[in-house]
Amino acid sequence: MSKQMSHLDDIPSTPGKFKMEKSPFVHNRLRWHSSLAKLTFWSFIFLGLILIFFFRSPSSNPLPQDPSRRSLRTYNWGGPAWEKRVRSSACVRSHNGISVLVTGAAGFVGTHVSAALKRRGDGVLGLDNFNDYYDPSLKRARQALLERSGVFIVEGDINDSALLRKLFEVVAFTHVMHLAAQAGVRYAMENPGSYVHSNIAGLVSLLEVCKSANPQPAIVWASSSSVYGLNTKVPFSEKDRTDQPASLYAATKKAGEEIAHTYNHIYGLSLTGLRFFTVYGPWGRPDMAYFFFTRDILKGKSIPIFEAANHGTVARDFTYIDDIVKGCLAALDTAEKSTGSGGKKKGPAPLRVYNLGNTSPVPVSDLVSILERLLKVNAKRDIMKLPRNGDVQFTHANISLAQRELGYKPSTDLQTGLKKFVRWYLGYYNGGKKAAG
Ligand SMILES: O=C(O)[C@H]1O[C@H](OP(=O)(O)OP(=O)(O)OC[C@H]2O[C@@H](n3ccc(=O)[nH]c3=O)[C@H](O)[C@@H]2O)[C@H](O)[C@@H](O)[C@@H]1O
């Protein structure tokens, strides 16, 4: 050890009592030494903080309360028992049946489509992240319903590529019915990130896995009537312009249609987008107007009814769930195979888009009148100007393409459909006594 070092070692530990050496060399060494000590000290503190954070991290404590951080949730999957359930649920039980991965299976449309597929003997495996955009207990009740008919819902996110790859490893799905999405037009202004997460990143994650699967599945997925945005030509036909979305929700669905084009073009994936028009019915979504109007009419709360400028009517082409389910099954049945394999395109594959609507728009105020009659309660109407929150004034589907190519023929008018909804609602929420989310 050098002399100088031993001298430095003799420095008193109380800095205030230390007399500075004149030599600049000694001065620098001293500063270096004390900075090293400080650095070590702070590194320990920092490491300690990281360890504390790690052990309290969301893996064991998901953050369902914060919707923008839903992606941080982790799910348990894997293992022989889990694989057995996956295989058994996806097992085809009818001659010429198909095996379908249904994403968003605990959702409104997902539950109905899964049940219908299972009923006719197809293999069905559900996937859902059970997020808390609306009351998750409703999703759990739908899950219980599906479980009773033999459909297993894997808990996980479509952004989890490892999980998706595992599912395709366990089952050679012939089809994917992709219904997992962040829905709702107005909520996009509150939580834009969740739309990008589910409707764009999630879609790409799913298509990436589908493109590499061998065999590649055919994919049918939920687009939306909202892609017509500010289009004023009615009824809306698939050939009309869709480049003026009025909400971020609509923009992400439109982006989905363009992304579908790319994966079809490069990888030969068979892709069918279905533009749903305001789907309603039993087991529906509590964020939709017909649902929370029912809840609030029963509670005696006033309901906001939007109207356009100059008392202009706001109307929707409300479409009953059973008609939508028939359209979904027909889209799956007519989807030709994807042509690629192992991520390589072998030839052109179909790329389709269909309107699934009811072809008869109903003003929102008429929807409220029907509900009043069915519930036998007068609504407290609060007529207000259509807020600038992404809503469009009206929707109206031209369904001739779906009629021709899918045999789609909606047969439920709003009065009949709402009657079925109200019957379910009163039963499910115990005559309105149980709280509706
Ligand atoms: O078909 C579609 O493309 C879309 O249909 C619905 O969106 P929307 O038609 O806006 O359905 P609701 O939120 O149930 O609204 C229905 C009607 O009630 C009106 N409304 C809504 C809320 C409210 O407080 N007051 C009110 O008058 C809306 O302006 C709209 O005309 C779904 O929420 C979307 O996920 C779906 O993609």
The ligand as a MOL file (V3000), in Angstrom:
LIG
                    3D

  0  0  0     0  0            999 V3000
M  V30 BEGIN CTAB
M  V30 COUNTS 37 39 0 0 0
M  V30 BEGIN ATOM
M  V30 1 O -73.0110 -0.0450 -33.6880 0
M  V30 2 C -71.9630 0.4070 -33.3460 0
M  V30 3 O -71.0860 0.6250 -34.1340 0
M  V30 4 C -71.7300 0.7630 -31.9050 0
M  V30 5 O -72.9560 0.6440 -31.1960 0
M  V30 6 C -72.9070 1.0980 -29.8860 0
M  V30 7 O -72.7130 2.4960 -29.8920 0
M  V30 8 P -73.9870 3.4270 -29.9360 0
M  V30 9 O -74.7610 3.2260 -31.1660 0
M  V30 10 O -73.4970 4.8000 -29.6480 0
M  V30 11 O -74.8880 2.8450 -28.7360 0
M  V30 12 P -75.3490 3.4930 -27.3660 0
M  V30 13 O -74.2100 4.0080 -26.6040 0
M  V30 14 O -76.1980 2.5060 -26.7120 0
M  V30 15 O -76.2280 4.7410 -27.8330 0
M  V30 16 C -77.4470 4.5420 -28.5080 0
M  V30 17 C -78.0640 5.8510 -28.8260 0
M  V30 18 O -78.4630 6.5080 -27.6120 0
M  V30 19 C -77.9650 7.8250 -27.5980 0
M  V30 20 N -77.6730 8.1750 -26.1870 0
M  V30 21 C -76.6610 7.5970 -25.5310 0
M  V30 22 C -76.3860 7.9010 -24.2290 0
M  V30 23 C -77.1710 8.8350 -23.5770 0
M  V30 24 O -76.9540 9.1820 -22.3840 0
M  V30 25 N -78.2030 9.4110 -24.2460 0
M  V30 26 C -78.4930 9.1050 -25.5410 0
M  V30 27 O -79.4270 9.6700 -26.1220 0
M  V30 28 C -76.7420 7.8160 -28.4830 0
M  V30 29 O -76.5010 9.0900 -29.0170 0
M  V30 30 C -77.1630 6.8150 -29.5540 0
M  V30 31 O -77.8940 7.4740 -30.5320 0
M  V30 32 C -71.7970 0.4040 -29.0880 0
M  V30 33 O -71.6200 1.0000 -27.8300 0
M  V30 34 C -70.5000 0.3700 -29.8260 0
M  V30 35 O -69.5890 -0.4440 -29.1280 0
M  V30 36 C -70.7540 -0.1710 -31.2220 0
M  V30 37 O -69.6210 -0.3050 -31.9640 0
M  V30 END ATOM
M  V30 BEGIN BOND
M  V30 1 2 1 2
M  V30 2 1 2 3
M  V30 3 1 2 4
M  V30 4 1 4 5
M  V30 5 1 4 36
M  V30 6 1 5 6
M  V30 7 1 6 7
M  V30 8 1 6 32
M  V30 9 1 7 8
M  V30 10 2 8 9
M  V30 11 1 8 10
M  V30 12 1 8 11
M  V30 13 1 11 12
M  V30 14 2 12 13
M  V30 15 1 12 14
M  V30 16 1 12 15
M  V30 17 1 15 16
M  V30 18 1 16 17
M  V30 19 1 17 18
M  V30 20 1 17 30
M  V30 21 1 18 19
M  V30 22 1 19 20
M  V30 23 1 19 28
M  V30 24 1 20 21
M  V30 25 1 20 26
M  V30 26 2 21 22
M  V30 27 1 22 23
M  V30 28 2 23 24
M  V30 29 1 23 25
M  V30 30 1 25 26
M  V30 31 2 26 27
M  V30 32 1 28 29
M  V30 33 1 28 30
M  V30 34 1 30 31
M  V30 35 1 32 33
M  V30 36 1 32 34
M  V30 37 1 34 35
M  V30 38 1 34 36
M  V30 39 1 36 37
M  V30 END BOND
M  V30 END CTAB
M  END
